[in-house]
Amino acid sequence: MRVFLNDYERVARQQELKVGGMLMEVRESKRLKRAERLIENLVMPSRPDVLLEAMRTQTGFAPDLLAMTSVIRADMALSAAVLQAANTQLSGWKRKLISIEGSVALLGMEKVRSIVAEQFLSAALVGQDGPLQTVRLRGVETAQTAARLARELPQIAPHFLNGYLPSMAPDEAYAAGLLHDCGLVAMLRGFSDYAEFCQEMRTTRGYELVLAENERFGTNHCLTGFLMLKAWRLPALFCQSIRMHHQVDDFNRPGRKVLGRKYLVLRAILHLSASVCSAVERESQTVEEKIAAFLGMEPDRLKRLRDGEQ
């Protein structure tokens, strides 16, 4: 009789999990559809000062492509436009691109000049302060920290030195840091009270922020950013990393496949960079230490990263 009850309980539990999974899928589908509506006809504005600098850089007798790249890297919208062009307009180029530097080099000055001109002509007047400016400037800071981590970890972390974790190209880590919160732009444009909501949630950890967004707006900035990156035709690994950049549950089980570990390395670098650069209260130190342990970072190195030291 007890065996029958155990079997019954097991089947009932399986059915319960199945139903729960189906409900989660339905909710996620609704959030995705709402996010899709948010990004319809969305134009992500460039910073006016960066656009003017880009226009100045490309004029003159011998325009400098490296100088132009440096200017583009300072702006979320320009970088996204260049990456989108590289992933859609380069005939014969099969591999998806994440690197802003690589995209500029392959596109060449003429195509980059036309992208800048298009951005300049379509740019809306956007103030130099406010929540949108904060998102863009924090993206640059996060990008710089992510590139630094990607550059340093293969030289100092045992998990990289012994080949267990694959390295991440600094320019790709930079692009991830720059664009990781691009979904916030759509949320700010789509919901008039979103900036006020962010103020209310300023001491809230990332994963709790996503839950609060889902409850109040029916979607969240991670899903919205994921759809924006997909629309720009960026690589799937890159898009998924942005979608999951507030999730920290799976760093204890990296798996055996190298691709899966590379995906987690990008997410770990992104999460840690965003955490130490955040203008709000940081993620709990336990979470930062968990990710640092996954990457093989020593505690003193993590402390120096938090303090902004080299």
C-alpha positions as CSV (number, residue, x, y, z in Angstrom):
1,M,0.0,0.0,0.0
2,R,2.8,2.4,0.9
3,V,4.6,1.6,-2.4
4,F,1.4,2.6,-4.2
5,L,1.1,5.9,-2.2
6,N,4.8,6.7,-3.0
7,D,4.1,6.1,-6.7
8,Y,1.0,8.2,-6.5
9,E,2.8,11.0,-4.7
10,R,5.6,10.9,-7.3
11,V,3.2,11.1,-10.2
12,A,1.2,13.9,-8.5
13,R,4.4,15.8,-7.9
14,Q,5.5,15.4,-11.5
15,Q,2.1,16.7,-12.7
16,E,2.3,19.6,-10.2
17,L,5.8,20.6,-11.6
18,K,4.5,20.2,-15.2
19,V,1.6,22.6,-14.5
20,G,3.9,25.0,-12.7
21,G,6.3,25.0,-15.6
22,M,3.5,25.6,-18.1
23,L,2.2,28.6,-16.0
24,M,5.7,30.0,-15.9
25,E,6.0,29.7,-19.7
26,V,2.6,31.5,-20.2
27,R,3.7,34.3,-17.9
28,E,7.1,34.6,-19.7
29,S,5.3,34.6,-23.1
30,K,3.1,37.5,-22.0
31,R,6.1,39.5,-20.7
32,L,7.9,38.9,-24.1
33,K,4.8,40.2,-26.0
34,R,4.6,43.3,-23.8
35,A,8.4,43.9,-24.3
36,E,7.9,43.5,-28.1
37,R,5.3,46.2,-28.0
38,L,7.7,48.5,-26.1
39,I,10.4,48.3,-28.7
40,E,8.1,48.8,-31.8
41,N,9.4,51.9,-33.6
42,L,11.8,52.7,-30.7
43,V,14.7,55.0,-31.7
44,M,17.5,54.8,-29.1
45,P,18.9,58.4,-28.9
46,S,22.6,59.1,-29.0
47,R,24.3,61.5,-26.7
48,P,24.4,64.9,-28.5
49,D,28.0,65.6,-27.3
50,V,29.2,62.2,-28.7
51,L,27.4,62.8,-32.0
52,L,29.1,66.2,-32.4
53,E,32.4,64.7,-31.6
54,A,31.9,61.9,-34.1
55,M,31.0,64.5,-36.8
56,R,34.2,66.4,-36.0
57,T,36.3,63.3,-36.0
58,Q,35.3,62.2,-39.5
59,T,36.0,65.6,-41.2
60,G,39.4,66.7,-42.3
61,F,42.0,65.6,-44.8
62,A,42.7,62.2,-43.3
63,P,39.9,61.0,-41.0
64,D,41.2,58.7,-38.3
65,L,39.2,55.4,-38.0
66,L,40.8,54.6,-34.6
67,A,39.7,58.0,-33.2
68,M,36.2,57.4,-34.6
69,T,36.1,54.0,-32.9
70,S,37.0,55.6,-29.6
71,V,34.1,58.1,-29.9
72,I,31.6,55.4,-31.0
73,R,32.5,53.3,-28.0
74,A,31.4,56.1,-25.7
75,D,27.8,55.9,-26.8
76,M,25.3,53.1,-26.5
77,A,23.1,54.0,-29.5
78,L,26.0,54.6,-31.9
79,S,27.7,51.3,-30.8
80,A,24.4,49.5,-31.3
81,A,23.9,51.0,-34.8
82,V,27.5,50.0,-35.8
83,L,27.1,46.4,-34.5
84,Q,23.7,46.1,-36.3
85,A,25.2,47.3,-39.6
86,A,28.1,44.9,-39.3
87,N,25.8,41.9,-38.6
88,T,23.4,42.7,-41.4
89,Q,25.3,44.6,-44.2
90,L,28.6,42.8,-44.6
91,S,28.0,40.4,-47.5
92,G,30.1,37.2,-47.3
93,W,31.0,37.7,-43.7
94,K,29.5,34.6,-41.9
95,R,30.5,35.1,-38.2
96,K,28.4,37.2,-35.9
97,L,30.2,40.2,-34.5
98,I,30.2,41.5,-30.9
99,S,33.3,43.7,-31.0
100,I,32.7,47.4,-31.7
101,E,36.3,47.8,-32.9
102,G,36.0,44.8,-35.3
103,S,32.8,46.1,-36.7
104,V,34.2,49.5,-37.4
105,A,37.3,48.1,-39.0
106,L,35.2,45.8,-41.3
107,L,32.6,48.4,-42.2
108,G,35.2,51.0,-43.1
109,M,35.1,54.8,-42.9
110,E,32.5,55.4,-45.5
111,K,29.9,53.1,-44.0
112,V,30.6,54.3,-40.5
113,R,30.3,57.9,-41.7
114,S,26.9,57.2,-43.1
115,I,25.8,55.6,-39.8
116,V,26.9,58.6,-37.9
117,A,25.2,61.0,-40.3
118,E,21.9,59.0,-40.0
119,Q,22.1,59.1,-36.2
120,F,22.8,62.8,-36.3
121,L,19.9,63.6,-38.6
122,S,17.4,61.4,-36.7
123,A,18.6,62.3,-33.2
124,A,16.0,63.7,-30.9
125,L,17.0,66.6,-28.6
126,V,17.9,64.8,-25.3
127,G,19.0,66.6,-22.2
128,Q,22.5,66.1,-20.7
129,D,21.1,65.0,-17.4
130,G,18.3,62.9,-16.1
131,P,17.7,59.1,-15.9
132,L,18.5,58.4,-19.6
133,Q,21.8,60.1,-19.3
134,T,22.6,58.1,-16.2
135,V,21.9,54.8,-18.0
136,R,24.2,55.8,-20.8
137,L,27.1,57.0,-18.6
138,R,26.8,54.0,-16.3
139,G,26.9,51.7,-19.4
140,V,30.3,53.2,-20.3
141,E,31.6,52.7,-16.8
142,T,30.4,49.1,-16.7
143,A,31.9,48.5,-20.1
144,Q,35.3,49.7,-19.0
145,T,35.2,47.5,-15.9
146,A,34.1,44.5,-17.9
147,A,36.9,45.0,-20.4
148,R,39.4,45.3,-17.5
149,L,38.2,42.0,-16.0
150,A,38.3,40.2,-19.3
151,R,41.9,41.4,-19.8
152,E,43.1,40.6,-16.3
153,L,41.4,37.3,-15.4
154,P,43.3,35.0,-17.9
155,Q,46.5,36.3,-16.3
156,I,45.7,36.0,-12.6
157,A,42.8,33.5,-12.1
158,P,43.6,29.8,-11.6
159,H,40.4,28.7,-13.4
160,F,41.6,30.5,-16.5
161,L,45.3,29.6,-16.2
162,N,44.5,25.9,-16.0
163,G,42.2,26.1,-19.1
164,Y,39.0,25.2,-17.2
165,L,37.3,28.5,-18.0
166,P,37.7,30.0,-21.5
167,S,38.9,33.6,-21.8
168,M,36.6,36.5,-23.0
169,A,37.9,39.1,-25.5
170,P,38.0,42.5,-23.8
171,D,36.4,44.3,-26.7
172,E,33.4,41.8,-26.6
173,A,33.2,42.2,-22.8
174,Y,33.2,46.0,-23.3
175,A,30.2,45.8,-25.7
176,A,28.3,43.6,-23.3
177,G,28.9,46.1,-20.5
178,L,27.9,49.0,-22.7
179,L,24.6,47.5,-23.9
180,H,23.6,45.4,-20.9
181,D,21.0,47.9,-19.7
182,C,19.8,49.0,-23.1
183,G,16.3,47.7,-22.2
184,L,16.1,50.5,-19.6
185,V,15.8,53.0,-22.5
186,A,12.7,51.3,-23.8
187,M,11.2,51.1,-20.3
188,L,11.9,54.8,-19.7
189,R,10.3,55.7,-23.1
190,G,7.4,53.3,-22.6
191,F,6.3,54.0,-19.1
192,S,5.9,57.6,-17.8
193,D,6.4,56.6,-14.2
194,Y,9.4,54.3,-14.8
195,A,12.0,56.9,-13.6
196,E,10.0,57.4,-10.4
197,F,9.8,53.6,-10.0
198,C,13.6,53.3,-10.3
199,Q,14.0,55.9,-7.6
200,E,11.7,53.9,-5.3
201,M,13.8,50.8,-6.1
202,R,17.2,52.4,-5.8
203,T,18.3,50.1,-2.9
204,T,16.9,46.9,-4.4
205,R,19.1,44.1,-5.7
206,G,18.9,43.3,-9.4
207,Y,16.9,40.1,-9.3
208,E,14.3,41.8,-7.0
209,L,14.2,44.7,-9.4
210,V,13.2,42.3,-12.2
211,L,10.4,40.8,-10.1
212,A,9.1,44.3,-9.2
213,E,9.2,45.3,-12.9
214,N,7.2,42.2,-13.9
215,E,4.6,42.9,-11.2
216,R,4.2,46.6,-12.0
217,F,4.7,46.8,-15.8
218,G,4.1,43.3,-17.0
219,T,7.6,42.9,-18.4
220,N,11.2,43.8,-17.4
221,H,14.3,45.6,-18.8
222,C,16.2,42.3,-19.2
223,L,13.6,40.9,-21.6
224,T,13.3,44.2,-23.4
225,G,17.0,44.5,-23.9
226,F,17.2,40.9,-25.1
227,L,14.6,41.7,-27.8
228,M,16.5,44.8,-28.8
229,L,19.7,42.9,-29.2
230,K,18.0,40.2,-31.3
231,A,16.5,42.9,-33.5
232,W,20.1,44.2,-34.1
233,R,21.1,40.7,-35.1
234,L,23.7,40.2,-32.5
235,P,25.0,36.7,-31.6
236,A,22.6,34.4,-29.6
237,L,25.1,34.0,-26.7
238,F,25.4,37.7,-26.3
239,C,21.6,38.2,-26.4
240,Q,21.0,35.4,-23.8
241,S,23.7,36.9,-21.5
242,I,21.9,40.2,-21.5
243,R,18.6,38.4,-20.9
244,M,20.0,36.6,-17.9
245,H,22.3,39.3,-16.5
246,H,20.5,39.5,-13.1
247,Q,20.3,35.7,-12.6
248,V,22.9,34.2,-10.3
249,D,21.6,30.7,-9.5
250,D,23.5,28.7,-12.0
251,F,27.2,29.7,-11.4
252,N,27.6,26.7,-9.1
253,R,27.0,24.3,-12.0
254,P,28.9,25.5,-15.1
255,G,28.6,22.2,-17.0
256,R,31.1,20.5,-19.2
257,K,30.7,22.1,-22.6
258,V,33.1,24.9,-23.4
259,L,30.4,27.0,-25.0
260,G,28.3,26.8,-21.9
261,R,31.2,27.9,-19.8
262,K,32.0,30.8,-22.1
263,Y,28.4,31.9,-21.7
264,L,28.7,31.8,-17.9
265,V,32.1,33.7,-18.1
266,L,30.5,36.5,-20.0
267,R,27.5,36.6,-17.6
268,A,29.8,36.5,-14.6
269,I,32.0,39.4,-15.9
270,L,28.9,41.4,-16.8
271,H,27.2,40.8,-13.5
272,L,30.3,41.6,-11.4
273,S,31.0,44.8,-13.4
274,A,27.5,46.0,-13.2
275,S,27.4,45.4,-9.5
276,V,30.6,47.3,-8.6
277,C,29.6,50.2,-10.9
278,S,26.0,50.5,-9.8
279,A,24.9,53.9,-8.5
280,V,22.5,52.1,-6.2
281,E,23.2,49.9,-3.2
282,R,25.4,47.0,-4.4
283,E,24.3,43.4,-4.7
284,S,24.9,41.6,-1.5
285,Q,28.6,40.8,-1.0
286,T,27.7,37.1,-0.8
287,V,26.6,37.2,-4.5
288,E,29.7,39.1,-5.6
289,E,31.9,36.7,-3.7
290,K,30.0,33.7,-5.3
291,I,30.7,35.0,-8.8
292,A,34.3,35.9,-7.9
293,A,34.7,32.3,-6.7
294,F,33.3,31.0,-10.0
295,L,35.8,33.2,-11.9
296,G,38.7,32.2,-9.5
297,M,39.3,35.7,-8.2
298,E,41.1,36.2,-4.9
299,P,39.2,38.2,-2.2
300,D,41.8,41.0,-2.3
301,R,41.4,41.3,-6.0
302,L,37.7,41.6,-5.6
303,K,38.1,44.3,-2.9
304,R,40.4,46.3,-5.2
305,L,37.8,46.0,-8.0
306,R,35.1,47.3,-5.6
307,D,37.4,50.2,-4.5
308,G,38.3,51.1,-8.1
309,E,41.9,50.3,-7.7
310,Q,44.2,48.7,-10.3
